[in-house]
Each structure stands twice: as C-alpha cells, then as structure tokens.
C-alpha cells in the first residue's frame, strides 16, 4: 500500500485556494500509484480558522469544496481535515477528518481531544468527538487521529479519555493529521509522543503536519512515518512544503533526525514567520528602525533572510543622545548584508514637540516623557515611510523588554509584526553568535557593547534593570515556569529584585495588550499564548 | 430562613482584599440573623482570573484564604466562589462553590457548564463538573449552580447535559452564583432564563451576580430573588454594590423591573467601565483629544460622569484643516460640563515631520500619509501630557470606525481604554440625544453636523464611506449577525457596497489587533469577544 503525505502551507479562510491545492495533490498521488493521500488538520479551512467558524456562509463554502474534492477521488482515498457541521445539543461543529474514497465519504472522524490552552481555543468552537477512530480500506484497519488526540501522555493527563485508548482490536496503521505549531522544545516531544503510540499499539504511524506561519503561529512541518518499533523510516522537510509517497509494509531503516540546536531552530522559525506574514498579506517590503543595538540588528538580518536584501529598508534615526558607534555599527551591518539604509534625524521633530509643549511643561525636569517623545518621533517617521511607500514596519522589541515594559508604546513598540518578542535578550545574543559562526555578519561591537536605549546622556539598560542574565533568569522562572516570587528568590535571586521585576511584568500588561502580533517560539508567548488580567491586583 | 445576597465589586487577583470583604459581609450577615450568605462566582479570585490560575502560588493563596474564611462561619453558612485544585486526569481545576458552615466545608460544587465563546475561556482552565448539585442545610434541599449552569435553554442547546436536569428529587431552593457580564441585550434574557428554571423545578432561586468592570468586561449586578412562580420578589441595584437579607418563605410581591432603554443601559455601563478601569489601576485623571466631533465629545461627557469634571482634561489640537466650528463646539461642550480644556496646535510638529521627510518624499502628492502624520502628531502630544502629568489617555474610536479601519494606528487609535469601540456611530447619536433629553449638554451642532476627520480640506466621512445608517446596517449584519456578503445584499443593500465594506472590515484586523481594550456592551465586541484570523484570505 502506498501512502502519500502532503505537507502544505495552507492559507486560513482561502477555501478555494486550499481545495484546488488539495485536488492537485490528489491527482499527483493517482499518477504516483498512491492508495491514500493524507493532508494535515483543518487543511481545507486553514488552521486556526477562529471565528470564521461562526459564519454559516464559511461553512457552506467548506461543504461545497468537500463535494468538489470528493469527485476527484475515483480510485484513490483522500483524508482531509475540515470542520464538520451538525445541529445537535452541544456545539455544532467537530474538528473533523473526511475520508473520501471513490467519490464517497466513507468515514467522518471527529477529534476527541480539543486543545484549549496556550494559543489554542478549540473548545471555543468544537464539540469533542467520542466515536470510533477506525475505518477499513482494502482490508486494512486504519485508526485516524487528529493532532492532540495522541498527546494524552504522562501521569497527570490533561484529558480523561483518548481515542486510541478506546481501541481493543489490532490495527494496521495509525494516521495523524496535525496542525502542531513550532516551539523550540516541541520538536523532540513530538517524536517521543509518536513513539509511545506506535509501540503501545504495535502499528506504524503516518504523521502529517502543516507548515508555514499564520500571524503568531509558526508551523514547522516535520511530517514523518514511524514503524511499530519506534523507528523513523521516512521524514519530510522542516520549515518548507514537502510531500512523499511511502510504501507499506515499511522497509527497515532507522532515519536519524539531526539534533538542530535551539538557536538555529528559533532562527529558522522566525524567518518563515516573517516571510509568511508578508506573503500571505500580499506585502513585499519591510522597513526597520536601526538603532545600533542587537534587537534591530537581528530583525534586519532576519528580514533580509526572509524577504531579500533589496526588500528591506533600514532607517537610522539618530538624536543628540545617539552615540557615534551606534551609527557606524548600523552602517556596517547594512553593508555586511548588502541592504539599503537611510539616515533621518529626529531632531527637528523632537524640537518641535518639546517647543509646542514648553508653555505647558514650563520648567519641569527632563523625564521619561522626553525619552518617549524621542521614541515616538521615530515611530511617527517610520510609519510615514510605511504609509508612503507600502512597507510593513517590523517591531524590534525582545521578550525581556516586552516583559518589563522597557519600551515606548506608539514609539519603538510600533510595527506590524513583533519579530523578537518571544525571544529573551540573552537568547538573542546566542542566536547572533550562532549567525556569526562562519563570518561576522552581525558586527561584533553590536554584540559586545552594553545595551542602551540612548534616550538620555550616557544611559545604559543596566541603570534601571539588573544585568540581562539575572533579569532573564527571573523572567524565565516567572513567565515560562510560572513560579511565584518566593520560589524564584529561593532559587538564588535577591528577593527585592525579584519582587521589583515581577511587579514590572504585571504592571506592564497594558503595553503588551497593544503590541503587534508576536512570532511565537515558546509555549508562553505574549499575546494569545499567555493571557493575564489587564486590570487587577496581583 | 434568612439569606443574605452580597453583590460586590471584587478585584481580580486581590485574594487578600476580596477575602477580607467576604469576611466582613459574613459577620454583617451574622448580626442580621442570616443563615446563609451568598457571594458571586469566583468571588475570592475575582472574575476572570485568566492565567493567574497557572500559578501554583496563586492557588495556594486562594486555599489559604478559604481556610481563614472558614473560621468565620461559626453558626452561619457562607457560599463562596473560588477555584478548586485537584491533581487528576483531566484539567486540575474546577470553577467551584465552597459551602462553608460551622468552620467546615460541607460541600464542594463544581460548575458543569463552562462558557467558552465570546469573551469566555473557561474550558481553558477548568474541568467540567458532573457531580450532584444538592446539599442539605437545616433540613432544606438546596441546589447550587454557577452562572452558565442555568443557561442551557432552547432547541439547539450548547451543552449536552446540565446540572439541574439531573435532579429528580424535590428541591426547596436554587442558588446561582454568577459573574454574568453586561451586554445591552443580556438583561431580559437573564430574567427569562431564571424564570424557566424556577418554574420547571418549582423552587425559588437566589441569583447573585457581581458588579464592576474588569478591563473590557462590565458586570452590571442586578442580583435578585425569584419565587417558584417566576415572580421577582427582591432585587438588588444595577451598576453598584448592594446587599440584601431576604426572608424565606418568600412573601408574595411581584416586583417589576423597570424597562431601561438600551441607550441608557449602554450609557450607564460605559460610565462604570471607565470608573473601574481608573479605580482599579490606581489612576484618577483622564486626558482626551477633543476634535469637535461626536466621538470625542461623548467620551469627554462619559469621563466627566465617571471621574468628575475636575479630573478630565480636554485638549483641542487644531491643524490648518480644522474648522472654526470644531473649536467652538468643543469649547462649548467643556463649558457645559464645566471641565478644563487646553488648546495645543499640531502645526509645528506636522511641519517638522513633513520637512524632515521632504528630501525622501520629494514631490509625491499629499495622501493618507500626511493625514496620518496629523493624527500621529496629536497622539504624540497627548501621550506626552499623559506621561508628564499621569493622565490616562482615553481612546475615542467608535465601533463603525474600528470596523472599517477609519482611524490611524498610533494616532487617534492611541489610548489606554477604548470607551466607544463597541458602540456604532448611529447608536452613539442616539445616546447623545438621550443625554440631551433635559438640557443640551452635548452641543446640538456636534450631533447634527456631517462627520469629518478634518485631515484634508473639506473632508467628510461620506467621501469614502457610505452614510452611517447604511454603513452600520451592513456592519451589524456582518459582525453581530455573522451574515455573509450575499445574504446582506439580499436584505436590501447594494452588493458592491457590501463587498467593499466587508473587505474593509477583514483587511483592518491588523489595526484592531493593536487597539486598546474595548469596553464591551455587545456580544460581538472587538478584542477577546470576536476573534478573527489576522492573516488569511477571506
């Protein structure tokens, strides 16, 4: 039996486009002699379709497309992820797999386990399935599962029951349709989970994941086939579209998955995150405010990798507080990347604003207000370039800054996409060093100098924040490990510092509320992944 | 039997404050001879606690507080909403009611129906309960339910089972602990739902809702007691804290609930929304950019009602495109409200920005870029005032504008709270006219003149948008009624206009993504209530 795995980059809501690509792959499969063609979870609608599911006209489109696809399945079986609608007590949708064969739907499978944590809101839309996952094709017993359905592992399970646990008969094959987004630690876990299942059920698994980014969510692909001993026999690419026809019974051949370092994984994910944000919105060009610091340097580098050097404009926006090395380092970076840059002073704007406000501010001292006026003058100029020439402004805030609110709302927090806001400052240095392994692309001085916002004379980040290794240690404990203040302090940090940092994180929820979508690389990203009260006392 | 209903304004996360207020009310109840004191849903943690529930230290605080409250229940029964933690297969939390009596917990009830739609994410945190809702006190059979538990009505029910449906024995009383947020249509529905339950189970209901606003969510209170015939015998206030001791068996007295018009309901809700946003964040003063249009006029009026005239600063920010009447109308409004105002020209800032950009923009024509520069210059100046003097800037975007993206990101979309972004322009006129019923508070000219952004000579909203009654009709069909393009056109709108407006709504998701929290008065508010894909093709 030949099975074709199709790992595609679907567009959310684009039923027409997605279905025509599905049909193309089905016909390709026919020519290749495949008996089954497998697509990823909710491939027809794109994942996640969110509140589009509330639109009856959207469901009608999906149903119509399924009918068209069905007509293409003469002599072949296609397994497609799509929403299934039925009026009933309980929610009226299932996250479903349609098994189409010889122009008929021979099986509807409904996903049992609906992830409703982190970025996932599936219980918002779907009723949990509870029917048998098995269908028979050409005498083979095949169990279908959808993504989370295979993830109910460990001692403190998230769900009370799971579809594969309900199976008593022998099965020949497990198929899993996934839309399993990237996070830097998800990669090994996924293989472990698949391994546990194939061994427990003594059956191989065909695992088909989607690739591509939909705003915050980055899907890394990595579809694979694993034999019943837990050996990977076939694998598809990471971070790009791929498909493969696999012959069953599987030949013995344990393919090893290279151990890609975390820095590289995040690097690759961010590039696809930028690329798809632009591609899917129909934009080509990015503009970035280049300060001379590591954040904007890395965004420029990543944007050049994602969009091409000619499609990225770096803008240096010096003020009287900008150091000479900031300008020089920025220029050096652009020359290394062979990408255009421009210098626009914010002095005139800053002077005009402060002069306008002087009758009201009178002799009040220079404070954070004037710092913010500089950052906002930069935002204003960058957005004007964006408007005039059709660039998307990329935001350069990193996760450490976003956490403690070290950034100006409507200033350096402007931008259509927050490229780095799920990457801690210390991680960013690691990625920069990794990028520089062969050649010095990111000028060394940008990596080694003390971070500064350069919004007042001789300012350093360390004037108001602890050193980044301490800051990031505390932030990681608080945000990723959900530790309390005392627990963090007990791990070797100064109690008062921990209290201060945690307060800063909580107090700055209002800034993050208005932040651009954050490319998610962790499981506690700002935005839809980590949902904290905006108004409260905690 | 005397039962005390406690309708309080709890603060999310403030376990110490919330529990001390609960204890205060228990002791008050003892003096009043109450046998039971009832609080609202998740009263201890505040509603919604969101991802605070992921913090073990937060749960420890809740557990500790319950122990302290328990010690206060000698001779009295207190029913308190709080999260319950237990390690198990399935999620480890229940949305629970603790029944405390004589220093013991005599019953844990777990909410069965977990709303996971609109702004609600309860399935993200809680496992659905499925145990018996009944406990016995002094020989009475009392069924506890939590909010949504009583809402499974109609022909196409949202849930497969509900706790009261599981009851076969006679019951003497139903108690419902709610955190049921305001929407302009929720008010009658709530009474209908309660009525259906008391009649079906032939038992009276004690319904305790919370009041106060937590960021977007506004809780309107309106707690009540209904007898088994469906007559309201006791009612608590709307939009303020209240408590009442009610004697059972109930005396016959059908209290009528006044039919408050929709305009007034929204008006009252917005005022409490503003007030609690400031109170709970520890701020007192608001700043508003006053344009001469209806939106900023209404925000100024509402802010004055919420915070006091002396705590609101209106700033007129004219440009060369501002009309004289805009300035005069704005001044008239401030004089009517007796609230301070200031005039700050944006001309210097606008000139500086355009001069700075002229070598790059060269002879390119005036377009939306220059319009946005004006709006962003205003945002920059208003935020400088906010920073220097500790004002919160209030955003004035209405729902019609937010829908079609008729506003400048980082310009007039600045602000800590979007007061009107769930109120359509046509609704806003209705509210303004209602406000003016007795005296002309909102200058008539502001209501009658043609809306204009005044960002280019003789600009009118109607240059690029259909008239607001048509626009709002289309938007209401698309957003509130989730109709498709063809269905809307079939209802009497021009197809091309509908297509264009729907495209504008979809295309401007990116602006709304970065918008301030929106005071929610409908069931399809922008923000957490309506979650559409940011990147997609639809």
Interface residues (C-beta under 8 A of the other chain):
Chain A: X11 X12 X13 X14 X17 X46 X48 X49 X50 X51 X52 X54 X55 X56 X57 X58 X60 X87 X88 X89 X90 X91 X92 X114 X116 X117 X121 X123 X124 X156 X157 X158 X159 X160 X213 X214 X215 X276 X277 X280 X281 X342 X344 X345 X346 X348 X349 X351 X352 X353 X355 X356 X357 X360 X361 X364 X367 X368 X369 X372 X373 X376 X377 X379 X380 X381 X383 X384 X385 X387 X388 X409 X410 X414 X416 X482 X483 X484 X485 X486 X487 X510 X513 X514 X515 X516 X517 X530 X531 X532 X533 X534 X535 X536 X537 X538
Chain B: X11 X12 X13 X14 X17 X46 X48 X49 X50 X51 X52 X54 X55 X56 X57 X58 X60 X87 X88 X89 X90 X91 X92 X114 X116 X117 X121 X123 X124 X156 X157 X158 X159 X160 X213 X214 X215 X276 X277 X280 X281 X342 X344 X345 X346 X348 X349 X351 X352 X353 X355 X356 X357 X360 X361 X364 X367 X368 X369 X372 X373 X376 X377 X379 X380 X381 X383 X384 X385 X387 X388 X409 X410 X414 X416 X482 X483 X484 X485 X486 X487 X510 X513 X514 X515 X516 X517 X530 X531 X532 X533 X534 X535 X536 X537 X538
